[in-house]
Amino acid sequence: MKYNNLPLKPFIQEALEALHFETLTEVQENVLPLAMKGRNLIVQSQTGSGKTHAFMIPIVESIDPHKNQVQAVITAPSRELANQLYQVANQLIEYSEESINVVNYVGGTDKQRQIDKLTPKNQPHIVIGTPGRIYDLMSENALLIQTADILVIDEADMTMDLGFLSLVDEIASRLDEQVQIMVFSATIPQSLEVFLNKYLVNPEMIEIAPEHVLADEITNYLIQTKGQSRKELIYELLTMGYTYLGIVFTNTKKYADEVSDYLKEQGLKVATIHGDVEPRERKRLMRQIRQLDYQYVVATDLAARGIDIPGVSLVINAELPANLDFFIHRVGRTGRNQVEGTAITLVTPGDDHAITELEKKGIAFDDVEFKKGELIPVDNRQRRQRRKRTQANQEDTVVRGMIERNKRRKVKPGYKQKLDKEIKEHQRKQTNKKKRLAGRQARRNNKRS
């Protein structure tokens, strides 16, 4: 379906034409008709699927410029994501002959100045912002959101992960029971369902499965560090060829600073982005990154989903994320807009289980090692598979031995039940052993971070 087939106001059609939008993406094709009918929606869709326009177009279409009141509220879990939503909204209203007031309320900006501008007769039509700042303005009785007809919760799982869901709960509780709620999320964890069940009545569920977990344009490498210094290896990988723009992801702010400091010592100009970087500094860094003043970025997972940096040609995972869902978001920063990209993940043998879990999600890796300035294919995958088979055979041998021993014993009443119990106890101990090993490896990784 094409955009010009939708019953949209002329100024929106003009804006979409200026943006060179023609065909709807899958999520837009599914969401737009229902959203424009006022339906409650829960939409599970990956970042980059076109979901922002899927909810922003119906919102702009619904605004009555003559009503001087809040008509739509959109929450985003990060300032950077809120800024991106704000830009999209302004693009859509650019050709409107009547004034549509869109505001962006995020932390790190002058709250008192925002309060002073808000009066009962001067309220924005569309409110975009982070949950904390929207809540603060509500609490001051400055921002009057209770008149809103639409609430959108963007990146709901990230909102929950960052601990902002309780603030969104407060925002939702101030709205009319008839408000239209649309929730967009890459995943729908069970803990999020409690919130959804509280506020959404008979929602339409839309799940857009990605055609590929990772874009075809991404070459996805795996490197066993084998005791090498990760920082040295990261530096060599960043500088082995021409990197247009490279991002290094770490799990902690502390390790991000360590990696960044090391790369700076080697003479690289590096931008560091994580939650402890002051908002104004972060905004300045993002502007400079987009202007290509920086060629290298070291970041925590804040940048994996909350920041859109165009032109990323190389992503390096200094370590696997604790939440494996973030792996897709990290690697997905490259290979965008049909431009080829490279992702490299540094691992140890203790990460084998996590790699197996990622493979179950449909993610394929090419095993390589860094040698003499080049990435050389290796057979780590075969060794890992052999290790699995060996472990499985050892398990089978133990269980078979237990069965044979019981066969040689004099058969007594209940021997089958006893044997089953022995086998289950053995399997339980093996499972606990694996969990302990995984726990120890995780603690080692945290210490290294």
C-alpha positions in Angstrom: 0.0 0.0 0.0 1.1 3.6 -0.7 0.8 6.6 1.5 -1.2 8.5 -1.0 -3.9 5.9 -0.7 -4.5 6.8 2.9 -7.2 9.4 3.9 -4.7 11.9 5.3 -4.9 15.6 5.4 -3.2 17.3 2.5 -0.4 18.9 4.5 0.6 15.4 5.8 0.6 14.0 2.3 2.8 17.0 1.2 5.2 16.3 4.1 5.5 12.6 3.3 6.1 13.5 -0.4 8.9 15.9 0.7 10.4 13.1 2.8 10.2 10.8 -0.3 7.9 8.3 1.4 6.0 6.1 -0.9 5.3 2.5 0.2 4.2 1.6 3.7 6.4 -0.7 5.7 4.8 -3.8 7.2 4.4 -2.3 10.6 2.8 0.9 9.1 0.5 -1.1 6.9 -0.8 -3.0 10.0 -0.8 -0.2 12.5 -2.0 2.9 10.6 -5.6 1.8 9.7 -6.3 0.6 13.3 -4.6 3.6 14.9 -6.7 6.0 12.8 -9.8 4.2 14.1 -8.8 4.8 17.7 -8.0 1.2 18.6 -5.8 0.3 21.6 -2.7 -1.4 20.2 0.2 -3.5 21.5 2.8 -3.6 18.7 5.9 -5.8 18.9 8.3 -4.6 16.3 12.1 -4.2 16.0 13.8 -0.8 15.9 14.2 0.5 12.4 10.9 -1.0 11.2 9.2 2.3 10.6 7.1 2.3 13.7 7.6 6.0 14.6 5.6 7.1 11.5 3.1 4.3 12.2 1.9 6.2 15.4 3.0 9.8 14.6 1.0 10.1 11.4 -2.4 9.1 13.1 -1.6 11.5 16.0 -0.9 14.5 13.7 -4.0 13.5 11.6 -6.2 13.6 14.8 -5.0 17.0 16.1 -7.6 19.8 16.2 -5.5 23.1 16.1 -8.5 25.1 17.4 -8.5 23.2 20.7 -5.9 24.8 23.0 -5.2 21.7 25.0 -3.0 18.6 25.2 -4.4 16.0 22.7 -1.6 13.4 22.6 1.2 12.3 24.9 4.2 10.3 23.7 6.8 8.9 26.2 10.3 7.8 25.3 12.8 6.2 27.6 15.8 8.3 26.6 16.4 12.0 25.8 17.9 11.1 22.5 14.9 9.0 21.4 12.5 11.7 22.5 14.5 14.2 20.4 14.2 11.9 17.4 10.4 11.6 17.8 10.2 15.4 18.1 12.0 15.8 14.8 9.6 13.4 13.1 6.6 15.2 14.4 7.9 18.6 13.2 8.6 17.1 9.8 5.0 16.0 9.6 3.5 19.4 10.6 5.8 21.5 8.5 3.3 22.2 5.7 0.3 22.8 8.0 -1.4 26.1 7.5 -2.7 26.1 11.0 -0.4 26.1 14.0 0.1 22.7 15.7 2.1 23.1 18.9 4.6 20.2 19.5 6.8 20.3 22.6 9.7 18.1 23.8 10.2 17.8 27.5 13.3 15.9 28.6 15.7 16.0 31.5 18.7 18.3 31.4 16.7 21.2 30.2 15.4 24.2 32.1 12.3 22.9 34.0 11.4 26.3 35.5 11.4 27.9 32.1 9.1 25.2 30.8 6.7 25.7 33.8 6.6 29.4 33.3 5.5 29.0 29.6 2.7 26.7 30.6 -0.7 28.2 31.6 -4.2 26.8 31.4 -4.7 28.7 28.2 -1.3 27.9 26.7 -1.0 24.1 26.5 0.7 22.1 23.7 -1.2 19.9 21.3 1.4 17.1 21.2 3.6 16.3 24.2 6.8 14.3 23.6 9.3 13.5 26.3 10.9 11.3 28.9 8.6 10.0 31.7 10.5 11.8 34.4 10.2 15.3 33.0 6.6 14.9 31.9 5.7 13.6 35.4 7.5 16.6 37.0 5.5 19.1 34.9 2.3 17.3 35.7 3.1 17.3 39.4 3.6 21.1 39.3 0.1 21.4 37.8 1.7 23.1 34.8 1.2 20.5 32.1 -2.4 19.5 31.9 -2.4 16.1 30.2 -5.8 14.9 31.4 -7.3 16.2 28.2 -5.2 13.9 26.0 -7.1 11.5 23.7 -4.0 9.4 22.8 -1.1 8.0 24.8 1.9 6.3 23.1 4.5 4.4 25.1 7.5 4.0 22.8 10.2 1.4 23.5 8.1 0.0 26.4 10.6 -2.8 27.3 13.5 -0.3 27.4 11.3 2.0 29.6 10.8 -0.9 32.0 14.4 -1.9 31.9 15.5 1.6 32.9 13.0 1.7 35.8 10.6 4.3 34.3 7.5 2.2 34.0 6.2 3.4 37.4 6.3 7.0 36.1 4.5 6.0 32.9 1.9 4.4 35.2 1.5 7.7 37.0 1.0 9.5 33.6 -1.5 6.9 32.4 -3.5 7.1 35.7 -4.2 10.8 35.0 -5.8 10.2 31.7 -9.5 9.5 30.9 -10.5 5.8 30.8 -11.5 6.2 27.1 -8.0 7.3 26.1 -6.5 5.5 23.1 -3.2 3.7 24.2 -0.6 2.4 21.8 2.4 0.5 23.1 5.4 -0.2 20.9 8.1 -2.5 22.1 10.8 -4.7 20.6 10.0 -7.5 23.1 7.0 -8.1 25.5 8.5 -9.5 28.7 6.1 -11.0 31.2 6.7 -8.3 33.7 5.5 -5.7 31.2 2.2 -7.6 30.7 1.0 -6.5 34.2 1.1 -2.9 33.1 -0.5 -3.7 29.8 -3.4 -5.6 31.4 -4.0 -2.7 33.8 -4.6 -0.1 31.1 -5.4 -1.6 27.8 -8.9 -2.9 27.2 -9.3 -5.4 24.4 -6.1 -4.3 22.6 -5.2 -5.4 19.1 -2.0 -7.4 19.2 0.3 -6.8 16.2 3.6 -8.7 16.0 6.0 -8.0 13.1 8.6 -10.7 12.9 11.8 -9.4 11.3 12.6 -11.1 8.0 16.1 -11.5 9.3 17.3 -11.1 12.8 20.3 -9.1 11.5 20.3 -7.2 8.2 21.9 -9.1 5.2 24.3 -6.2 5.0 25.9 -7.0 8.3 29.0 -9.3 8.4 28.9 -10.8 12.0 32.3 -11.9 13.3 33.2 -13.8 16.6 36.7 -13.6 18.1 38.0 -15.7 21.0 40.3 -13.3 22.9 42.5 -16.2 24.3 43.9 -14.1 27.1 44.7 -11.1 24.8 44.2 -7.6 26.2 40.7 -6.6 25.0 41.6 -3.0 24.9 44.6 -3.6 22.7 42.6 -5.8 20.5 39.8 -3.2 20.2 42.4 -0.6 19.2 43.8 -2.9 16.5 40.4 -3.8 15.1 39.3 -0.1 14.9 42.4 0.8 13.0 43.0 -2.3 10.9 41.3 -0.6 7.9 39.2 2.4 7.1 36.5 2.8 9.7 34.0 5.4 8.6 32.4 5.5 12.1 32.9 2.8 14.7 31.1 2.1 18.0 32.5 0.0 20.8 29.8 -1.3 23.3 30.6 -2.2 26.9 28.3 -3.4 29.7 29.3 -0.8 32.3 30.0 2.9 32.5 33.3 2.2 34.3 34.5 -0.1 31.6 33.4 2.3 28.9 35.6 5.0 30.5 38.5 2.6 30.7 38.3 1.6 27.1 37.8 5.2 26.0 40.8 6.4 28.0 43.0 3.7 26.5 42.0 4.5 23.0 42.6 8.2 23.6 46.1 7.3 24.9 46.7 5.6 21.6 45.9 8.9 19.8 42.3 8.3 18.7 39.7 11.0 19.1 36.9 9.2 21.0 33.4 10.2 22.2 32.2 8.5 25.3 28.4 8.1 25.8 26.8 6.7 28.9 24.4 7.7 31.7 26.9 9.6 33.8 27.8 12.0 30.9 26.0 15.3 31.6 22.9 15.9 29.3 24.3 19.0 27.7 27.6 17.3 27.0 25.8 14.3 25.6 23.8 16.5 23.3 27.0 18.3 22.2 28.7 14.9 21.6 25.8 13.6 19.5 25.8 16.7 17.4 29.6 16.3 16.8 29.3 12.6 16.0 26.7 13.3 13.4 29.0 15.9 12.0 31.8 13.3 11.9 33.9 15.3 14.3 34.5 11.9 16.0 35.3 8.7 14.2 35.1 6.5 17.2 32.4 6.1 20.0 32.5 4.1 23.1 29.1 3.6 24.7 27.0 1.5 27.0 23.6 0.1 25.9 22.0 3.5 26.2 23.3 4.0 22.6 22.1 0.6 21.4 18.5 1.6 21.3 18.1 5.2 22.4 20.4 6.8 19.9 20.4 6.8 16.1 23.8 7.4 14.7 23.9 7.3 10.9 26.8 6.0 9.0 28.1 3.4 11.5 30.4 1.0 9.6 31.8 -1.0 12.5 30.4 -2.2 15.8 32.6 -3.9 18.4 31.1 -5.7 21.4 33.9 -5.5 23.9 31.8 -8.1 25.8 28.5 -9.8 25.4 25.6 -7.9 26.9 24.1 -9.3 30.1 20.7 -9.1 28.4 21.2 -10.9 25.1 18.3 -9.0 23.5 20.6 -6.0 23.5 23.0 -7.9 21.2 20.6 -7.4 18.3 20.1 -3.7 19.1 23.9 -3.2 19.3 24.8 -4.9 16.1 21.8 -3.3 14.4 23.5 0.1 14.6 25.4 -0.9 11.5 24.3 -2.3 8.1 21.4 0.3 7.9 19.9 1.7 4.7 21.3 -1.0 2.5 24.9 0.1 3.4 27.3 -2.8 4.4 28.5 -2.9 8.0 30.7 -5.1 10.2 30.1 -6.4 13.7 32.8 -8.0 15.8 32.1 -9.6 19.2 34.9 -10.5 21.6 34.3 -13.6 23.7 35.9 -16.3 25.9 35.1 -20.0 26.1 32.9 -19.2 29.1 30.6 -17.3 26.7 29.8 -20.4 24.6 26.4 -20.9 26.2 25.4 -17.3 25.5 26.5 -17.7 21.9 24.5 -20.8 21.6 21.4 -18.9 22.8 22.0 -16.2 20.2 22.3 -18.8 17.5 18.9 -20.2 18.6 17.5 -16.8 17.8 18.7 -17.1 14.3 22.0 -15.2 14.6 24.9 -16.6 12.6 28.5 -15.9 13.4 31.7 -16.2 11.3 34.6 -17.3 13.6 37.8 -15.5 13.0 41.0 -14.5 14.7 43.0 -11.3 14.3 46.4 -12.1 12.9 49.0 -9.7 11.4 46.4 -7.0 10.9 43.8 -9.3 9.3 40.7 -11.3 10.2 41.5 -15.0 9.5 38.7 -17.6 9.5 39.1 -20.3 12.2 37.2 -23.5 13.1 36.1 -22.4 16.6 32.6 -23.4 15.7 33.6 -27.0 15.0 35.5 -27.2 18.3 32.5 -25.8 20.2 30.2 -28.3 18.6 32.6 -31.2 19.3 32.8 -30.0 23.0 29.0 -30.1 23.1 28.9 -33.6 21.7 31.6 -34.8 24.1 29.6 -33.4 27.1 26.5 -35.1 25.8 28.3 -38.4 25.3 29.7 -38.2 28.9 26.1 -37.6 30.2 24.8 -40.6 28.2 27.7 -42.7 29.5 26.9 -41.9 33.1 23.2 -42.6 32.7 23.8 -45.8 30.8 26.1 -46.9 33.6 23.4 -46.3 36.2 21.0 -48.4 34.1 23.5 -51.3 33.6 24.3 -51.4 37.4 20.6 -51.7 38.2 20.2 -54.4 35.6 22.8 -56.5 37.4 21.2 -56.1 40.8 18.5 -58.4 42.1 15.2 -56.9 41.0 13.3 -55.5 44.0 9.9 -53.9 44.2 10.1 -50.2 43.1 13.5 -50.5 41.5 12.3 -48.6 38.4 11.1 -45.7 40.4 14.4 -45.7 42.3 16.4 -45.7 39.1 14.4 -42.9 37.7 15.0 -40.9 40.9 18.7 -41.5 40.7 18.9 -40.4 37.0 16.9 -37.3 37.7 19.1 -36.5 40.7 22.2 -36.9 38.6 20.7 -34.6 35.9 19.7 -32.0 38.5 23.3 -31.9 39.9 24.7 -31.5 36.3 22.3 -28.6 35.7 23.3 -26.9 38.9 27.0 -27.4 38.1 26.5 -25.7 34.7 24.6 -22.8 36.4 27.5 -22.4 39.0 30.1 -22.3 36.2 28.0 -19.7 34.3 27.7 -17.6 37.4 31.4 -17.7 38.1 32.1 -16.7 34.5 29.6 -13.8 34.8 31.4 -12.6 38.0 34.8 -12.8 36.3 33.4 -10.7 33.4 32.0 -8.1 35.9 35.4 -7.9 37.7 37.1 -7.4 34.3 34.6 -4.7 33.4 
